[in-house]
Amino acid sequence: MPPEEGEQTVKRSKSKAGDISGFIEMLPSLDRHRLRELWVQNFGRPAPTGLRRELLLPILAYRIQESAYGGLKPEIEARLREVQASLDPGSRRNGEARLRYKPGTRLIREWNGEVHEVTLGAVGYIYKGETYKTLSRIACKITGAHWSGPAFFGTKRKELAQ
């Protein structure tokens, strides 16, 4: 008696998974020339010069799995692009904290002996019952001088010391 259609699909995907995982397991045993050939086959261009083997292997393995099983959902890719843009050292995004923290997060800062609390709302930042578009406006209100809101509240990404 032939297997039902659903059973065939399961067997095929298990076989495919075994083939892919076996292929990925053997990647470390391949020489650099063969890995670079695989890179061209999977990315359509040569591997970047100077890319170390320790990085080439997992990137190549991910790409092979992605080709076999599919990539990330479009909404996940879009969210990752947003986060990446906010983390770019040259980024001057007003909503940097909004991308790194969830609504409801409280930012607390002491200034001249007074504790100031800002809550990230669904839209904007809430300080003393008022909603502001940027952290900088709140920092200016607190200090009386122009301040970078992300720097004042400590949400600005710190650059690596060089």
C-alpha positions as CSV (number, residue, x, y, z in Angstrom):
1,M,0.0,0.0,0.0
2,P,1.6,3.4,-1.0
3,P,2.2,6.0,1.7
4,E,-0.2,8.8,2.0
5,E,0.7,12.1,0.4
6,G,1.6,13.8,3.7
7,E,4.0,11.0,4.6
8,Q,5.8,11.4,1.3
9,T,6.3,15.1,2.0
10,V,7.7,14.3,5.5
11,K,10.1,11.7,4.1
12,R,11.3,14.1,1.3
13,S,11.9,16.9,3.7
14,K,13.8,14.6,6.2
15,S,15.9,13.4,3.3
16,K,16.6,17.0,2.1
17,A,17.4,18.0,5.7
18,G,19.9,15.1,5.9
19,D,21.5,16.0,2.6
20,I,21.9,19.7,3.6
21,S,23.1,19.0,7.1
22,G,25.6,16.4,5.8
23,F,26.9,18.9,3.2
24,I,27.2,21.6,5.8
25,E,29.1,19.2,8.2
26,M,31.7,18.6,5.5
27,L,32.3,22.3,4.7
28,P,35.2,22.6,7.2
29,S,37.0,19.8,5.4
30,L,37.0,21.6,2.1
31,D,40.0,23.6,0.9
32,R,39.9,27.4,0.5
33,H,39.7,27.1,-3.3
34,R,36.6,24.9,-3.2
35,L,35.0,27.1,-0.5
36,R,35.5,30.1,-2.8
37,E,33.9,28.2,-5.7
38,L,30.9,27.4,-3.5
39,W,30.7,31.1,-2.5
40,V,30.4,32.1,-6.2
41,Q,27.7,29.5,-6.8
42,N,25.7,30.6,-3.8
43,F,26.2,34.4,-3.9
44,G,26.8,35.0,-7.6
45,R,30.0,36.9,-6.9
46,P,33.5,36.2,-5.5
47,A,34.0,36.1,-1.7
48,P,35.4,39.4,-0.4
49,T,39.2,39.3,-0.4
50,G,40.6,38.9,3.0
51,L,37.5,37.1,4.4
52,R,38.9,34.7,7.0
53,R,37.9,31.0,6.8
54,E,36.3,31.4,10.3
55,L,33.8,33.8,8.8
56,L,33.5,32.3,5.4
57,L,32.3,28.9,6.7
58,P,29.3,30.1,8.8
59,I,28.2,32.6,6.2
60,L,28.3,30.0,3.4
61,A,26.5,27.5,5.6
62,Y,23.8,29.9,6.4
63,R,23.4,30.8,2.7
64,I,23.1,27.1,1.7
65,Q,20.4,26.5,4.4
66,E,18.6,29.7,3.3
67,S,18.6,28.5,-0.3
68,A,17.3,25.1,0.7
69,Y,14.7,26.1,3.3
70,G,13.9,29.7,2.6
71,G,15.0,32.9,4.2
72,L,13.6,35.2,6.8
73,K,10.1,36.6,6.7
74,P,9.9,40.0,5.0
75,E,8.7,41.7,8.2
76,I,11.7,40.3,10.1
77,E,14.1,41.5,7.4
78,A,12.5,45.0,7.5
79,R,12.9,45.1,11.3
80,L,16.5,44.1,11.1
81,R,17.2,46.8,8.5
82,E,15.6,49.4,10.9
83,V,17.7,48.2,13.8
84,Q,20.8,48.2,11.7
85,A,20.2,51.8,10.6
86,S,19.7,52.9,14.1
87,L,23.0,51.3,15.2
88,D,25.1,52.9,12.4
89,P,27.6,55.2,14.1
90,G,26.7,58.0,11.6
91,S,23.0,57.7,12.3
92,R,21.2,60.8,13.6
93,R,17.9,59.1,14.0
94,N,15.6,60.9,16.5
95,G,13.9,57.6,17.3
96,E,17.1,55.6,18.1
97,A,15.9,54.7,21.5
98,R,12.5,53.7,20.1
99,L,14.2,51.1,17.9
100,R,16.3,49.7,20.8
101,Y,13.6,49.7,23.6
102,K,10.0,48.6,23.8
103,P,7.1,50.9,24.6
104,G,6.7,51.1,28.3
105,T,10.4,51.3,28.9
106,R,11.3,53.9,31.6
107,L,14.4,56.1,31.2
108,I,15.5,57.6,34.5
109,R,18.1,60.4,34.9
110,E,19.1,62.4,37.9
111,W,19.8,66.0,37.2
112,N,20.7,68.6,39.9
113,G,19.4,66.4,42.7
114,E,16.0,65.7,41.0
115,V,15.1,62.4,39.4
116,H,13.5,62.6,36.0
117,E,11.5,59.7,34.5
118,V,10.6,59.4,30.8
119,T,8.4,56.5,29.5
120,L,8.5,55.4,25.9
121,G,4.9,55.5,24.7
122,A,3.4,53.9,21.6
123,V,4.0,57.3,19.9
124,G,6.5,59.7,21.4
125,Y,8.1,60.0,24.9
126,I,6.0,60.8,28.0
127,Y,7.5,63.1,30.6
128,K,5.4,64.6,33.5
129,G,2.2,63.7,31.7
130,E,3.1,65.4,28.4
131,T,4.1,63.7,25.2
132,Y,7.2,64.8,23.3
133,K,8.4,63.7,19.9
134,T,12.1,63.6,20.8
135,L,14.2,62.9,23.9
136,S,16.2,66.1,23.1
137,R,13.2,68.3,23.8
138,I,12.8,66.7,27.2
139,A,16.5,67.0,27.9
140,C,16.4,70.7,27.0
141,K,13.3,71.2,29.2
142,I,15.1,69.6,32.2
143,T,18.5,71.3,31.8
144,G,17.5,74.6,30.2
145,A,20.2,74.1,27.6
146,H,20.4,72.3,24.3
147,W,21.3,68.6,24.9
148,S,21.3,65.5,22.9
149,G,18.4,63.5,24.4
150,P,19.9,60.1,23.7
151,A,23.2,61.3,25.3
152,F,21.5,62.8,28.3
153,F,19.4,59.7,29.0
154,G,22.2,57.2,28.1
155,T,20.5,55.6,25.1
156,K,23.1,56.7,22.7
157,R,25.3,53.9,21.5
158,K,28.8,54.3,22.8
159,E,31.6,54.0,20.2
160,L,34.4,51.6,20.8
161,A,37.5,53.3,22.2
162,Q,40.2,53.4,19.5
